[in-house]
Amino acid sequence: MPIMFNTATTIMLLMSLLTVLLLSMPTFVRSLLHSPVSSRYLRNRNRNHAQTTKVYISTKEMSEDAINSSPTDNRTVTILQRGPKHIVAWKPPAVVCHHSGWTGSRAKLKRGEEPEIPMLQRVRDALHDIDTRSVGGEEQQLPVRKVNLIHRLDRGASGALLLTYADDADDESVTSNKSSTTATLIDALQSPDSIKTYVALVRGEGILRGEDFKKKGWFEVSRPIKDESGVEKDATTLFNFIAGQPESSDDNGVITRPRMSIVLARPMQGRWHQIRRHLNGISHPILGDTTHGHSKTNRAWKETRNLPGERICLHLARMQIPPNDEIPNGLDVSCPLMDDMLEMLRVYAPDILENAQPKLKEEGVLLDADREYEVGQYTIPEELLEVQLKNQMLNDDGKAEILLRGSNFVVADKPPAVVAHHSSWTYTRSDPRGRWKEPTPMLQRVRDATGKRVNLIHRLDRGASGALLFAFAQDESENSERASCSTTKALIDSMQSKDATKTYLALCDGDGSWNDVDYLNKGWFTFNNPVQDENGKYIDDCRTDFQFIASKTMPLKEGDADEGRKITIVLARPHTGRYHQIRQHLSSGTLGHAILGDSSHGR
């Protein structure tokens, strides 16, 4: 439902935010305000390098840290199986398969944490490490063999990941063979004879409108799905609800057993988010799915049951591929269920886990590793470590400070040097990798802080700071997508209305007077002067209210001629939202008080 803000609400909100922002100002700025002129997942682990080629992984003995554990601690990758033409790796949650424009997978790097290395690079390095140690460590004699992905898993999902070798692309014969191998395995995995069995933990006890899914065995859900481009395609998924439980509470009303089920899923195609969307379509969304799931349930799991922020409870547990030219004997490999999902079941649904074990075993789903696996280390490129060090020196943790949160909106404190969102302005095309060096944009920070997707209502320049308003891009309603659009539109309209007030505080170069005009004694006044847009075209209707409230001469510094720099505090309230409007107005020949640090319009 659209939300409305009246004038009083808007002014109270903005004044409270302004108070917070003023408190975060440096001491010398606050002193001006009191002058006579006027009355702000990945825990750091100890990293120990693996010294053995093989390791036995068991989930029988769980520590308190199990909810965040993975089979790839210590910068290692577990190889479930490999042959001359294929590799099956164990993918942990919260790791992308490869970098792309969709992943935002440099977030950890931007937070000053250990950079995120995609599975593609991890597997490549791990295989090289395993092979190097197997021949006695003569690293220079073994070239690094590149690998290709055969399929992908969502960042938050886990399980078996199939890859193939892609040797030196400079060799035309090898390149041809690489293409043939990759294409053959892709076709084999997509064939109707191949089976991919996923395990999902979902909200719901397995009953919908009186129909008990647990009694149906394997059943089919066929529903068209739109791809990333909006093109609708046929999609069919087989589901088997093997165990579920209703919600139960103690005498005080505290939920002791959440409503949840274990579901096996076998997609017949590989559509975008196919399993996740089909399960949501039958009112049993996957736990942790922030895109197609139930936000209230996800928030409860994250806040009270330690579900990691980037975890989707979906695990590719078994992969079966018939014999083909590249794998003559075919492929049947199982990937043990992740510790975090097992811990969720042991703590919050022990009866479900016990009831499900016979069926899981029958379907070839492993709860514990049944043999030894090869384990190899991966490395982090030096250039990424340099950026990590830079972010640590800047003391930017990549997190968002939430100033105010409502059911439909959230206001965050944007620090300087952080963009509101990535765009063509973020970095030049001459350095496409430069975007990786950007601090995490506010859009991603607020998403991570709230656990929900958000939409920007307005923007602030990269170098500016202050209150930034977002609308939630999802809610608890059945028609979440439509509701989020109306909320976003309502907030944008409210922000642009004449009753809305945005008060900026600027530190300007000057003593409060210009061309014999003493602006410190003028109070609030309206300045209407054309400004140039991004393309250099002048826009006439550009009005801003200003109040020059205090001025001070800073102490002398080395290099100053006769006195310190003069600085003035100015309040600004734009009526229109033109390109760099406040900055252009203050630096104009009429006002002559450019904002400090403004490299585009300042002096």
N, C-alpha and C positions, 0 to 999 in steps of 0.2 A: 504494500500500500504506500502511495507517495507520502512523504513527510513534509511538513511545512514549518518554517521558522518565522515567528513574528519579530518585530523590530527589537523589542525588549530582550528576547532570548538571544538574538544575534549579538547585540551590544554586550550583554553580560558575558557571553562566551568569549568574545574577542578581548574584552577587558581583562578577563581572568587569564587568558593566554599571554597578553601583553605583560601582566605582572610577573608571570613565570619567566618570560624572556628577559625582562629588565633585571631580575635577580641573578641571571646568569652572566650579566655583563661584567667586564673587568672592574676592579676597584676604582680606578681613576674615572671611569665613566659614571659609576654610581655617585662619586663625589660631585660630579657636575650637576647631577639631578638635585642635590641638596645645597647647591650654591644659592646666593641671594637672588639670582636671576629667576629661579624656579624653586618650587618647594619639594634564568637554564637545564654442536652435539658431538662440536667435537671436544670433549674433554682433552686436556693435555695429558698424554700418556708417556711413560718412559718407554722409548723405542729401543728394543734389543734386536739386533739382526739375527735372523735364523741361520743356524749353522749346519742343519741337516737337510738332506734332500727329501726325506719323507717324514710324515708326522701322522700319528693316529689321533683322530678327533672324536671325542665322545661328549655327549650332552647329559650323561647320567648324573654327574655331580655338578650342580649349578651354584655359582656364587651370587652375591647380591648384585653384581654388575651385569648379570646375564641379559638384562633387558637391552643393554647397549652393546653386547658383544657381537663378534662376527668371526668367521673362519679366516679372516685376512688381517688380523692384527699384526703389528710389527712390520708393516709395509710388505706383506707377503700375499701371494695368490695361491689358492688351493686348486690343483688340477684334478678333476674327477676322472678323466680318461683322455688319452690321446693316442693317435695312430699316425701313419705316414701322411695322411691328408686332412686330419681333423683334430680339434682340441675341444674338450668340454671343460669349462671353468666354472667354479662356484662363485656366483655373483652375490655380494652382500647388499643389503639395502642402503639407500642414501648415496649410491655411486652411479654415475651415468655410464652408459655403454660407450658413448663417444661424445665429443663436444659438438654442439650445434647451436643455432640461434635460439632454440627452444629451451635449452637446458639450464641456462644461468649457472653453469657448473663451475664458475670461478669464484663463487660466493665465499667459500672457505678461505681462499687465497686473499680475497679482499678484506676479510675480517682479521687478517694477520695470523690465521691459523695455518696448519699444514695444507698446502694446495691440494685440490681435488684432482686426482689423476684418473681418467676414464679407464674402463675395463680393457679397451683396445690396447692402450699403452701398458697397462699393468700386466696383461697376459704376455705381450711381446717381451717385456723385460724379464718376467718370471721364467719363461721358457729358456731364455738366454742364460739366466743365472743357473738353472737346473743343469743344462747341458754343459756349461762351463765347469761347474764343480764335478760333473761326472767324468771329465777328462783330466782332472787334476788342476783346474784353475788356470789353464793356458788361454786366457781370455782373448788375446790378440789373434789366435788362430781360428776363432769361431765368430763369423759375422752374425749380426743381429738379424733374425728372420722376421719380416713383417707378417702381420696376420690380418685377415678380413673377417668381419662379422657376418654370420649367416642369418641371424635374426636379432631382435632387440628385446630387452626387458625395461619396463618403466624404472625411473630412478629409484622410487620407493619400494619397488618389488625386489625379490631375491630369487635365487635358484640356478638351474643349469643354463649355461650360456654356450652356444655352439659357435666355433670359429674355424677357419681354415688358414693354411699358410698362403702368404702372398709374397713370394721371393722377389729379389731385386727387379724393380720395374724397368731398369735400364736394359735388361736382357729381353729382347723381343720374344724369344722362344719361351722363356719363363713366364713372361707377361701373358702370353697366349694360354699357357697351361693354367696360370693362376685364374684367369677369367673363366676357363672351362671348369675348373674345380669348384670355384665359388658358385657359378651358375648351376652346376649339377647338384650341389648340396642344397642350394636354395629351393630348387625344384623338388628335390627329394623331401625336404621338410614341409613343403606346401602340398604334397600329394595327399590324396584322401586316405592312403594306407599308413601315413605317419600319425602318431598320437603324441600330443603334449598334455600331460596331466598336471594341473595346477591345484594347489591347496589354498583356500581362502577362508579367512575368519570374517564373518559378516554379522551385522546387527540383525536381530530377529531370531525367533525360535524355530523357524522353518515352517510356519503356518501362515497362509495368506487367504483371507476370505473363506475360512473354514476348510481349506484344502491343506492337508499335511504333506509337505514335500518329502519328508523323511520316509514316507511309506511308498513313494513312487519309484525308488531306485533311480536309474539313469533316465532323465527326460530331456526333451529338446525345447530350447527357446529360440525362435526365429523372429528376428526383428531387424529391419533395415537400420543401418548406422551411417551417419554422415562422416566423411573423412575430414582432414584438416582444412580442405578447400571448400567444404560444404556440399560435396557431391554424395548423394545417398547411394549406398551399396548394400546388397544382400549380406546378411550375417546370421550364422546359426551356431549356437553353443550348447553342448551337452552338460547337464548339471546332475550332481548326486549329493543330496543333503544327507550326510551320514550320521550326524548327531546334532542336537540342539537343546537349549534350555530356556525356560521362561525367566523373567526377572523375579528376584526374591529380595526381601529386605528384612532387617532385624526389627526389634520392638521399637526402636527409635526412628524408624523410617529410613535408615541408611541402607543403600543398596549393597548387598553382600554378594549377589550373583547377578551380573548384568545379562541382559537378553542377548544371546549370541548363538551362532551355529558354525560347524565346520562343513565346508562345501568343497567337493571336487568339481573341477571344471575342465572341459576339453573343447576348445574352440575349433570349429571346422574351417574357419578362415583366420586371417590375421588383421582384422580391421582395427582402426584406431580406438584404443581403450575398450575393446570388444567385451571382455569378461566383466570389466567394471561397469559398463553401461547396461549390459543385460541383467546383471544382478540388481542394480539400482532400479531397473524397469520392473522387477518383481518384488520391489520393496524390501530387499535385503542387501543394502549397500555394504561394500567392503569397509572394514574399520580402517581409519586413517586416510581414506580417499577424499581429499579436499576438493576435488573437481566434480565428482559424481556422487559423493557420499552425503551423509547427514551431519551437518556442521555441529549441531548440539551434541550428538553422540561422540563425534571426534574430539570435541573440546573436553568432554568429561573424561575420555580415555587419556588424553594428554595431560590434563591438569590433576587428575586423581589416581591414574593407574600407570603413569610413566611411559605412555606410548611415545616413542621418539617423533619429533616433528615432521621428518621427511619419510616416515615409514608408512607404506601401504601393505596391509596384511595379505599379500598375494605372493605365492612361492611356486616356481616351476619345479615340481618334485620329481617328475619322470619324463624322459624323452625317448620315444621309440621311432626309429626310421628303418624302413625296409632296405634290403641289400640294393646297392647301386654301384655304378662304375668306380666311384671314389672310395666307398666303404663296402667292399664285397660281402662282408658278413653282416652288414647292417649295424644298427646302433640301438642299444637298450641301456640307458644309464639313469641312475637315480641320484638325486641330490638331497641329502638329509635336511629335514626341516630345521629352520634357523632357531637358535637359542631363544631369541626374543619372542617368537610366536609360541614356542613350547612353554616358556615361562608364563605367558599370558594365560595359557590353558591350565597349567598346573596350579596357578594362584587363584584364578577367577572362574575356572570351569573344569575342575578335576574330574567330575562325572562324565562330562563330554569327552575328555581325552581318553578315559578308560573305555567308554562305550565305542569310541571310534577306532581304537587300535586294531581290532580284528579286520575291519573293512579296509583300513589304511594298508595293513600288511597284504591283504588280498590284492589290492591295486598296485602293489610295488612301491608304496610310499615309505621311506625310511624315516624313523624318528632318531636313530643313532647311526653313526657311521659304522659300516660293517667291514671295513678294511682300511689299509693304509693308503694315503694319497700323496702324490708329489706336491711339494710346496716350494715356490721360488720367490725371491725378492723382486720388487720393482723399485725404480729410482725416480727421483724428482729432478727435473731439469734445473740447471743452475739459474737460468733467467727467472724461473718462477720463485725460487728461493730468495732471489734478490728483491722481487716485488713483495714477498712475504715480510722480509726484513724491513722494507720501506714502510709498509703498513703498520708494523709493530712500532717503528720509530715515530710515526704520526699518532700513535696511540688510538687508532680507530678500530674498535672491536666489531664494527659492521652491524651493530644492533640498533634498534630504534627505541627511543624513549617515548612512551605513549603519554600524552598530556591529558587526553579526555577520550572516553569511549562510550558510545551509545549502542543501541540495538542495530542501528543502520549505518553508523558512521564511526570514524576514529580520527583523532587529531594527533599528529606526531611532531616532535621537535626535530627539524631538519638541521644538521650541522653544516658548516661551510665546506666547500670543496667536494660536495656530494651532489650528483645529479638527481633530479626527481625521477627520471626514467631514461633508459637508453633510447637514442634516436640517431639520425644521420649527423647530428651536431656533436655527438659524444666523442667521436674520434674520426680522423680523416681516413679516407679510403686508401691512402698511400701506406697506412699502417693499420691493416685490419685487425692485427693482434693487439693493438693498443687498447681496445676496449677491455681486455683482460686485466689491464693495469689500473682500470678505474675502480675507485671504491664502490662497494655494493650500492646500487641505486635505492632510493627511498621506497620505491614500489615493492622491491623484493624484501627490504628490511621490515616493512610493516606487515607484509604477508607472513614472514617468518615469526614475527612477534605475536601476531594474533592467531596464527594457524588458519587463516582464511584468505582467499583471494580478494584483492581490493582494487578499486578504480580511483584514479586521480581526479579530484574536482578542480584543482588549479595547479599552477606550477610556481616554483621559485627558481631564480637563476642559480647556477652551480655555486657561485661564490657567496650567495646570500644565505641567510639562516632564518629560522623561525617556525611558526606554526604552519603545518601542511595538512590540508583536509582531504580525507579519503572516504569513499563509500564502499561498504562491503559488496563484493560482487556475487555473494551468495547468502542465503539465509535459510531458516528452517522450514519455509513454506514449501508446499508441493510444487508450486510453479516458481522455483527459485530464480531461474534465469530471467523471466519476465519481470519479477519483482525487483531484482537488482538493477535492471535497466531503468525502471521508473524511479527508483531511489536515487540513482546517479543523476538522472535528468533533473529531478526535483532539487537536489543539492546544488547542481550547476546553476539552475535558474535562480535559486535563492542567493547564491554567491554573487551573481551578476545583477541582482535587483538593486534599485536605488536605496532600499532600506538597509542593505548590508554595509558593514563598515570594516575595512581592513586598515589597521594602524601599523605603520612601519616605523622603525627607529633607525636613523642613519647617522653615522659619524662623518662629518664633512670637513673639507679643507677650507678654512676661512675663520674670520672672527665674528661673523654674524651680520656684517654690513657689506654692502657692495654698491658702487656707484652712488655714494652718499645716501643710500637707503639703509636705515637701521631696522633690519628684519627682526631683531630680538624683541622689539617693542610693538610689533604689529599684531601679535596674537595669531589666530588662525586667519589665513587668507587663501583665496582660490587663484591658482595660476593656470591659465589656458594658453598653451603654446603648441604649435604643430611639432610632431616628432616623426622621425623616419622609421619605416618598418624594415623587415629583414632584407628587402630588395632595394632599399634606398628611396622608396616612395614616401612623400610627406602625407601624413594623416592629420586633418585639421582638428577634429573634435577630440581633444586630449586635455582633460581637466584633472588637476590634483590640488588638494588642500594641504597647505604646509603650516607648520608652526616652529619657529626657531626658538628653542627653549633655554639654551645655555651655551656658553663659550668659555674656553680656557686656553691659556698659553702653556704649552708643555715645557718641562725643564730643558735647559740647553743640552745639546749633544755635540759630540765631536763633529766638526764640519759645519755647524750652524754659524751664520755670519754674525748676527748680533742678538738674536733671541730665539727661543724655541718655537716649534710649529704651533700655529693657532688651529684649534679644533672646535667645531660647533656641533651640538646635538640637535637634530631636526626630526620632527615627527611628520609623517606623510600619510595622506589618505587619498588614494587614487579613485576617481569616479569611473574611469575607463581603464581597460587592461591592455594598453598598447605595448608594443615591443620596447623594453627598457625604459618605460615611461618615466618613472621616478628618477632614474639615473640621468636621462637626457634633460629633464626639466631642471634638476639641481645644477647640472654642468653648463646650462645655457648662459648666454651672455647677460641675461637679465638678472639671474640669481647668483651666478658665479661661485657656487659652493659644491664642487664636484665631490662625490662620495670617495672616501679613502679606499684605495685598493682597486678602484674601477679602471681597469686597463683599457677599456674601450672608449669611455667618455671622460675619464679623469685627466688630471694634469700630471 
